[in-house]
Amino acid sequence: MFYFAEHLRIKSFIAINKNNLNPEFQGVKNFSEENNVEIIGRIPYDKTVARLMAHRRPLAEYYLNNLEPKAIKDIASFVESLMT
């Protein structure tokens, strides 16, 4: 998608999902640096969220001070700020 967006001259950003599953992996960071793409957030993997999804329950049922919903809210706020 990055190269297609670049072709269309659309600015790209990166949000890393399940960031804490493989901390040694540097591929996304390297890609970001090589292509001058800002990482706007890191969403950690959370077993509770996976269980909610498996049971088709809304994320809103999860308590709001958890890291993952906060990370998602921070990314959403960043994207929203680009639109205003």
TORFIKOL-372524 format. One record per residue: residue number from 1; residue in three letters; x, y, z of N, C-alpha, C in turn. Coordinates in nm, 3 decimals, m for minus. Atoms other than C-alpha are relative to their C-alpha. Layout:
! TORFIKOL-372524
<roti i="NUM" aa="ALA" n_east="X" n_north="Y" n_up="Z" ca_east="X" ca_north="Y" ca_up="Z" c_east="X" c_north="Y" c_up="Z"/>
...
//
This chain:
! TORFIKOL-372524
<roti i="1" aa="MET" n_east="0.082" n_north="m0.119" n_up="0.000" ca_east="0.000" ca_north="0.000" ca_up="0.000" c_east="0.086" c_north="0.125" c_up="0.000"/>
<roti i="2" aa="PHE" n_east="m0.084" n_north="m0.119" n_up="m0.008" ca_east="0.285" ca_north="0.238" ca_up="0.077" c_east="0.040" c_north="0.050" c_up="m0.139"/>
<roti i="3" aa="TYR" n_east="m0.048" n_north="m0.042" n_up="0.131" ca_east="0.415" ca_north="0.239" ca_up="m0.278" c_east="m0.114" c_north="0.053" c_up="m0.087"/>
<roti i="4" aa="PHE" n_east="0.117" n_north="m0.050" n_up="0.072" ca_east="0.066" ca_north="0.285" ca_up="m0.422" c_east="m0.036" c_north="0.140" c_up="0.050"/>
<roti i="5" aa="ALA" n_east="0.028" n_north="m0.132" n_up="m0.056" ca_east="0.001" ca_north="0.576" ca_up="m0.185" c_east="0.106" c_north="0.101" c_up="m0.044"/>
<roti i="6" aa="GLU" n_east="m0.109" n_north="m0.086" n_up="0.045" ca_east="0.340" ca_north="0.720" ca_up="m0.277" c_east="m0.020" c_north="0.040" c_up="m0.146"/>
<roti i="7" aa="HIS" n_east="0.027" n_north="m0.027" n_up="0.140" ca_east="0.252" ca_north="0.692" ca_up="m0.644" c_east="m0.110" c_north="0.107" c_up="m0.015"/>
<roti i="8" aa="LEU" n_east="0.110" n_north="m0.097" n_up="0.003" ca_east="m0.067" ca_north="0.889" ca_up="m0.575" c_east="0.031" c_north="0.127" c_up="0.079"/>
<roti i="9" aa="ARG" n_east="m0.045" n_north="m0.114" n_up="m0.080" ca_east="0.132" ca_north="1.138" ca_up="m0.363" c_east="m0.085" c_north="0.020" c_up="0.125"/>
<roti i="10" aa="ILE" n_east="0.075" n_north="m0.001" n_up="m0.125" ca_east="m0.062" ca_north="1.048" ca_up="m0.049" c_east="0.098" c_north="m0.030" c_up="0.113"/>
<roti i="11" aa="LYS" n_east="m0.092" n_north="0.019" n_up="m0.112" ca_east="0.133" ca_north="1.088" ca_up="0.275" c_east="m0.041" c_north="m0.123" c_up="0.080"/>
<roti i="12" aa="SER" n_east="0.025" n_north="0.124" n_up="m0.074" ca_east="0.166" ca_north="0.760" ca_up="0.463" c_east="0.056" c_north="0.009" c_up="0.141"/>
<roti i="13" aa="PHE" n_east="m0.045" n_north="0.013" n_up="m0.138" ca_east="0.206" ca_north="0.679" ca_up="0.830" c_east="m0.007" c_north="m0.148" c_up="0.035"/>
<roti i="14" aa="ILE" n_east="0.000" n_north="0.139" n_up="m0.044" ca_east="0.269" ca_north="0.355" ca_up="1.017" c_east="m0.054" c_north="m0.009" c_up="0.142"/>
<roti i="15" aa="ALA" n_east="0.044" n_north="0.040" n_up="m0.133" ca_east="0.081" ca_north="0.210" ca_up="1.314" c_east="0.033" c_north="m0.148" c_up="0.012"/>
<roti i="16" aa="ILE" n_east="m0.046" n_north="0.138" n_up="m0.015" ca_east="0.242" ca_north="m0.110" ca_up="1.439" c_east="m0.095" c_north="m0.075" c_up="0.093"/>
<roti i="17" aa="ASN" n_east="0.092" n_north="0.082" n_up="m0.079" ca_east="m0.008" ca_north="m0.372" ca_up="1.558" c_east="0.077" c_north="m0.118" c_up="0.061"/>
<roti i="18" aa="LYS" n_east="m0.063" n_north="0.111" n_up="m0.073" ca_east="0.090" ca_north="m0.643" ca_up="1.810" c_east="0.149" c_north="0.025" c_up="0.018"/>
<roti i="19" aa="ASN" n_east="m0.137" n_north="m0.049" n_up="m0.010" ca_east="0.406" ca_north="m0.446" ca_up="1.875" c_east="0.087" c_north="m0.081" c_up="0.096"/>
<roti i="20" aa="ASN" n_east="m0.079" n_north="0.065" n_up="m0.104" ca_east="0.514" ca_north="m0.646" ca_up="2.180" c_east="0.020" c_north="m0.150" c_up="m0.022"/>
<roti i="21" aa="LEU" n_east="m0.015" n_north="0.144" n_up="0.022" ca_east="0.502" ca_north="m0.997" ca_up="2.026" c_east="0.142" c_north="m0.040" c_up="m0.038"/>
<roti i="22" aa="ASN" n_east="m0.136" n_north="0.032" n_up="0.042" ca_east="0.850" ca_north="m0.985" ca_up="1.872" c_east="0.085" c_north="0.126" c_up="0.009"/>
<roti i="23" aa="PRO" n_east="m0.073" n_north="m0.126" n_up="m0.019" ca_east="1.050" ca_north="m0.696" ca_up="2.021" c_east="0.131" c_north="0.011" c_up="m0.077"/>
<roti i="24" aa="GLU" n_east="m0.127" n_north="m0.005" n_up="0.073" ca_east="1.367" ca_north="m0.794" ca_up="1.834" c_east="m0.018" c_north="0.034" c_up="m0.148"/>
<roti i="25" aa="PHE" n_east="0.025" n_north="m0.026" n_up="0.142" ca_east="1.203" ca_north="m0.751" ca_up="1.493" c_east="0.011" c_north="0.150" c_up="m0.029"/>
<roti i="26" aa="GLN" n_east="m0.025" n_north="m0.140" n_up="0.032" ca_east="1.325" ca_north="m0.426" ca_up="1.341" c_east="m0.044" c_north="0.037" c_up="m0.142"/>
<roti i="27" aa="GLY" n_east="0.038" n_north="m0.022" n_up="0.139" ca_east="1.175" ca_north="m0.460" ca_up="0.991" c_east="m0.084" c_north="0.123" c_up="m0.023"/>
<roti i="28" aa="VAL" n_east="0.088" n_north="m0.116" n_up="0.019" ca_east="0.902" ca_north="m0.200" ca_up="1.033" c_east="0.077" c_north="0.128" c_up="0.030"/>
<roti i="29" aa="LYS" n_east="m0.081" n_north="m0.118" n_up="m0.034" ca_east="1.139" ca_north="0.045" ca_up="1.203" c_east="0.097" c_north="0.032" c_up="m0.114"/>
<roti i="30" aa="ASN" n_east="m0.093" n_north="m0.021" n_up="0.111" ca_east="1.395" ca_north="m0.004" ca_up="0.925" c_east="m0.073" c_north="0.055" c_up="m0.123"/>
<roti i="31" aa="PHE" n_east="0.080" n_north="m0.048" n_up="0.113" ca_east="1.126" ca_north="0.041" ca_up="0.657" c_east="m0.038" c_north="0.146" c_up="0.020"/>
<roti i="32" aa="SER" n_east="0.039" n_north="m0.137" n_up="m0.032" ca_east="1.009" ca_north="0.356" ca_up="0.831" c_east="0.114" c_north="0.098" c_up="m0.024"/>
<roti i="33" aa="GLU" n_east="m0.117" n_north="m0.087" n_up="0.016" ca_east="1.357" ca_north="0.505" ca_up="0.839" c_east="0.044" c_north="0.010" c_up="m0.147"/>
<roti i="34" aa="GLU" n_east="m0.044" n_north="0.001" n_up="0.140" ca_east="1.446" ca_north="0.402" ca_up="0.482" c_east="m0.093" c_north="0.078" c_up="m0.092"/>
<roti i="35" aa="ASN" n_east="0.098" n_north="m0.065" n_up="0.086" ca_east="1.126" ca_north="0.549" ca_up="0.339" c_east="m0.055" c_north="0.130" c_up="0.058"/>
<roti i="36" aa="ASN" n_east="0.040" n_north="m0.125" n_up="m0.064" ca_east="1.090" ca_north="0.849" ca_up="0.571" c_east="m0.151" c_north="0.002" c_up="0.031"/>
<roti i="37" aa="VAL" n_east="0.140" n_north="0.013" n_up="m0.038" ca_east="0.753" ca_north="0.730" ca_up="0.704" c_east="m0.007" c_north="0.002" c_up="0.153"/>
<roti i="38" aa="GLU" n_east="0.011" n_north="m0.015" n_up="m0.145" ca_east="0.655" ca_north="0.836" ca_up="1.056" c_east="m0.082" c_north="m0.114" c_up="0.062"/>
<roti i="39" aa="ILE" n_east="0.076" n_north="0.098" n_up="m0.080" ca_east="0.550" ca_north="0.569" ca_up="1.307" c_east="m0.084" c_north="0.081" c_up="0.098"/>
<roti i="40" aa="ILE" n_east="0.088" n_north="m0.082" n_up="m0.083" ca_east="0.245" ca_north="0.723" ca_up="1.473" c_east="m0.054" c_north="m0.074" c_up="0.121"/>
<roti i="41" aa="GLY" n_east="0.046" n_north="0.072" n_up="m0.118" ca_east="0.171" ca_north="0.448" ca_up="1.723" c_east="0.041" c_north="m0.145" c_up="m0.003"/>
<roti i="42" aa="ARG" n_east="m0.032" n_north="0.142" n_up="m0.018" ca_east="0.243" ca_north="0.104" ca_up="1.858" c_east="m0.109" c_north="m0.060" c_up="0.085"/>
<roti i="43" aa="ILE" n_east="0.111" n_north="0.062" n_up="m0.069" ca_east="m0.046" ca_north="m0.117" ca_up="1.958" c_east="0.047" c_north="m0.135" c_up="0.054"/>
<roti i="44" aa="PRO" n_east="m0.045" n_north="0.128" n_up="m0.055" ca_east="0.051" ca_north="m0.396" ca_up="2.198" c_east="m0.105" c_north="m0.109" c_up="m0.016"/>
<roti i="45" aa="TYR" n_east="0.091" n_north="0.114" n_up="0.004" ca_east="m0.098" ca_north="m0.743" ca_up="2.168" c_east="m0.061" c_north="m0.016" c_up="0.139"/>
<roti i="46" aa="ASP" n_east="0.069" n_north="0.017" n_up="m0.127" ca_east="m0.355" ca_north="m0.808" ca_up="2.438" c_east="m0.094" c_north="m0.120" c_up="m0.011"/>
<roti i="47" aa="LYS" n_east="0.081" n_north="0.122" n_up="0.006" ca_east="m0.511" ca_north="m1.151" ca_up="2.504" c_east="m0.148" c_north="0.029" c_up="0.023"/>
<roti i="48" aa="THR" n_east="0.140" n_north="m0.032" n_up="m0.029" ca_east="m0.828" ca_north="m0.991" ca_up="2.641" c_east="m0.070" c_north="0.051" c_up="m0.125"/>
<roti i="49" aa="VAL" n_east="0.058" n_north="m0.051" n_up="0.124" ca_east="m0.889" ca_north="m0.808" ca_up="2.315" c_east="m0.023" c_north="m0.115" c_up="m0.097"/>
<roti i="50" aa="ALA" n_east="0.016" n_north="0.117" n_up="0.087" ca_east="m0.833" ca_north="m1.132" ca_up="2.123" c_east="m0.121" c_north="m0.083" c_up="0.043"/>
<roti i="51" aa="ARG" n_east="0.118" n_north="0.074" n_up="m0.050" ca_east="m1.091" ca_north="m1.305" ca_up="2.346" c_east="m0.130" c_north="0.072" c_up="m0.034"/>
<roti i="52" aa="LEU" n_east="0.120" n_north="m0.077" n_up="0.035" ca_east="m1.341" ca_north="m1.022" ca_up="2.292" c_east="m0.035" c_north="m0.021" c_up="m0.147"/>
<roti i="53" aa="MET" n_east="0.023" n_north="0.018" n_up="0.143" ca_east="m1.299" ca_north="m1.055" ca_up="1.918" c_east="m0.050" c_north="m0.141" c_up="m0.029"/>
<roti i="54" aa="ALA" n_east="0.041" n_north="0.139" n_up="0.021" ca_east="m1.333" ca_north="m1.435" ca_up="1.933" c_east="m0.145" c_north="m0.022" c_up="0.040"/>
<roti i="55" aa="HIS" n_east="0.138" n_north="0.012" n_up="m0.047" ca_east="m1.661" ca_north="m1.394" ca_up="2.119" c_east="m0.091" c_north="0.108" c_up="m0.058"/>
<roti i="56" aa="ARG" n_east="0.075" n_north="m0.105" n_up="0.069" ca_east="m1.774" ca_north="m1.109" ca_up="1.893" c_east="m0.058" c_north="0.103" c_up="0.096"/>
<roti i="57" aa="ARG" n_east="0.039" n_north="m0.101" n_up="m0.097" ca_east="m1.787" ca_north="m0.863" ca_up="2.180" c_east="0.069" c_north="0.131" c_up="m0.038"/>
<roti i="58" aa="PRO" n_east="m0.062" n_north="m0.128" n_up="0.037" ca_east="m1.719" ca_north="m0.490" ca_up="2.127" c_east="0.118" c_north="0.036" c_up="0.090"/>
<roti i="59" aa="LEU" n_east="m0.118" n_north="m0.045" n_up="m0.074" ca_east="m1.387" ca_north="m0.345" ca_up="2.232" c_east="m0.040" c_north="0.096" c_up="0.112"/>
<roti i="60" aa="ALA" n_east="0.046" n_north="m0.096" n_up="m0.101" ca_east="m1.584" ca_north="m0.083" ca_up="2.429" c_east="m0.027" c_north="m0.068" c_up="0.134"/>
<roti i="61" aa="GLU" n_east="0.021" n_north="0.071" n_up="m0.126" ca_east="m1.652" ca_north="m0.352" ca_up="2.689" c_east="0.128" c_north="m0.009" c_up="0.082"/>
<roti i="62" aa="TYR" n_east="m0.129" n_north="0.009" n_up="m0.067" ca_east="m1.283" ca_north="m0.349" ca_up="2.771" c_east="0.025" c_north="0.130" c_up="0.075"/>
<roti i="63" aa="TYR" n_east="m0.021" n_north="m0.123" n_up="m0.077" ca_east="m1.177" ca_north="m0.103" ca_up="3.039" c_east="0.093" c_north="0.096" c_up="m0.073"/>
<roti i="64" aa="LEU" n_east="m0.063" n_north="m0.102" n_up="0.085" ca_east="m1.051" ca_north="0.225" ca_up="2.893" c_east="0.144" c_north="0.035" c_up="0.036"/>
<roti i="65" aa="ASN" n_east="m0.138" n_north="m0.035" n_up="m0.038" ca_east="m0.723" ca_north="0.259" ca_up="3.084" c_east="0.101" c_north="m0.104" c_up="m0.044"/>
<roti i="66" aa="ASN" n_east="m0.090" n_north="0.103" n_up="0.050" ca_east="m0.577" ca_north="m0.050" ca_up="2.920" c_east="0.090" c_north="0.059" c_up="m0.109"/>
<roti i="67" aa="LEU" n_east="m0.097" n_north="m0.053" n_up="0.097" ca_east="m0.271" ca_north="0.006" ca_up="2.698" c_east="m0.051" c_north="m0.002" c_up="m0.143"/>
<roti i="68" aa="GLU" n_east="0.039" n_north="0.011" n_up="0.140" ca_east="m0.423" ca_north="m0.118" ca_up="2.374" c_east="m0.106" c_north="0.103" c_up="m0.038"/>
<roti i="69" aa="PRO" n_east="0.096" n_north="m0.104" n_up="0.037" ca_east="m0.738" ca_north="0.099" ca_up="2.372" c_east="0.061" c_north="0.140" c_up="0.004"/>
<roti i="70" aa="LYS" n_east="m0.065" n_north="m0.131" n_up="m0.005" ca_east="m0.522" ca_north="0.397" ca_up="2.477" c_east="0.084" c_north="0.022" c_up="m0.126"/>
<roti i="71" aa="ALA" n_east="m0.083" n_north="m0.012" n_up="0.121" ca_east="m0.282" ca_north="0.329" ca_up="2.189" c_east="m0.088" c_north="0.027" c_up="m0.122"/>
<roti i="72" aa="ILE" n_east="0.091" n_north="m0.019" n_up="0.112" ca_east="m0.573" ca_north="0.305" ca_up="1.946" c_east="m0.059" c_north="0.140" c_up="0.003"/>
<roti i="73" aa="LYS" n_east="0.056" n_north="m0.135" n_up="m0.013" ca_east="m0.727" ca_north="0.627" ca_up="2.081" c_east="0.104" c_north="0.106" c_up="m0.038"/>
<roti i="74" aa="ASP" n_east="m0.107" n_north="m0.095" n_up="0.035" ca_east="m0.391" ca_north="0.806" ca_up="2.048" c_east="0.021" c_north="0.007" c_up="m0.151"/>
<roti i="75" aa="ILE" n_east="m0.015" n_north="0.003" n_up="0.146" ca_east="m0.357" ca_north="0.695" ca_up="1.685" c_east="m0.118" c_north="0.069" c_up="m0.066"/>
<roti i="76" aa="ALA" n_east="0.119" n_north="m0.063" n_up="0.055" ca_east="m0.716" ca_north="0.798" ca_up="1.612" c_east="0.005" c_north="0.151" c_up="0.017"/>
<roti i="77" aa="SER" n_east="m0.012" n_north="m0.145" n_up="m0.023" ca_east="m0.652" ca_north="1.140" ca_up="1.767" c_east="0.099" c_north="0.063" c_up="m0.097"/>
<roti i="78" aa="PHE" n_east="m0.099" n_north="m0.051" n_up="0.094" ca_east="m0.342" ca_north="1.184" ca_up="1.551" c_east="m0.061" c_north="0.013" c_up="m0.140"/>
<roti i="79" aa="VAL" n_east="0.062" n_north="m0.003" n_up="0.134" ca_east="m0.533" ca_north="1.095" ca_up="1.233" c_east="m0.106" c_north="0.109" c_up="m0.006"/>
<roti i="80" aa="GLU" n_east="0.101" n_north="m0.104" n_up="m0.004" ca_east="m0.819" ca_north="1.321" ca_up="1.336" c_east="0.063" c_north="0.139" c_up="m0.010"/>
<roti i="81" aa="SER" n_east="m0.066" n_north="m0.131" n_up="0.005" ca_east="m0.575" ca_north="1.610" ca_up="1.385" c_east="0.045" c_north="0.035" c_up="m0.142"/>
<roti i="82" aa="LEU" n_east="m0.039" n_north="m0.025" n_up="0.140" ca_east="m0.463" ca_north="1.568" ca_up="1.023" c_east="m0.117" c_north="0.049" c_up="m0.083"/>
<roti i="83" aa="MET" n_east="0.118" n_north="m0.031" n_up="0.077" ca_east="m0.819" ca_north="1.613" ca_up="0.906" c_east="m0.061" c_north="0.136" c_up="0.034"/>
<roti i="84" aa="THR" n_east="0.058" n_north="m0.129" n_up="m0.040" ca_east="m0.888" ca_north="1.940" ca_up="1.085" c_east="0.091" c_north="0.115" c_up="m0.034"/>
//
